[in-house]
Amino acid sequence: MSVDVFRALADPTWRAILKLLRSRDMSAGEFAERFPLAKSTLSGHFNVLKGAGLVVTERQGTTIVYSANVSALEEAVGAVMGLLGGRKKMG
């Protein structure tokens, strides 16, 4: 698990993108309609999420469609739960 995954999950914009992708795949244009950001800024966000392995893309003609990488998200959740679940109370 890379630090990039946790960095991506720490950012509110990146979490919002992932939350939208939980329900369905979306095109870059659909994200542009929902976020008041320049397309270049959105592209940078997607590059971070792709680099962390949390998002995958598929080209459909001239459109890029983004999907959540569910296995990477499950791995991240498992890692966090492993960190939290193994603690014993002191005292």
Secondary structure, DSSP 8 states (H G I E B T S, - for coil): --HHHHHHHHSHHHHHHHHHHHH--EEHHHHHHHS-S-HHHHHHHHHHHHHTTSEEEEEETTEEEEEE-HHHHHHHHHHHHHHHHT-----
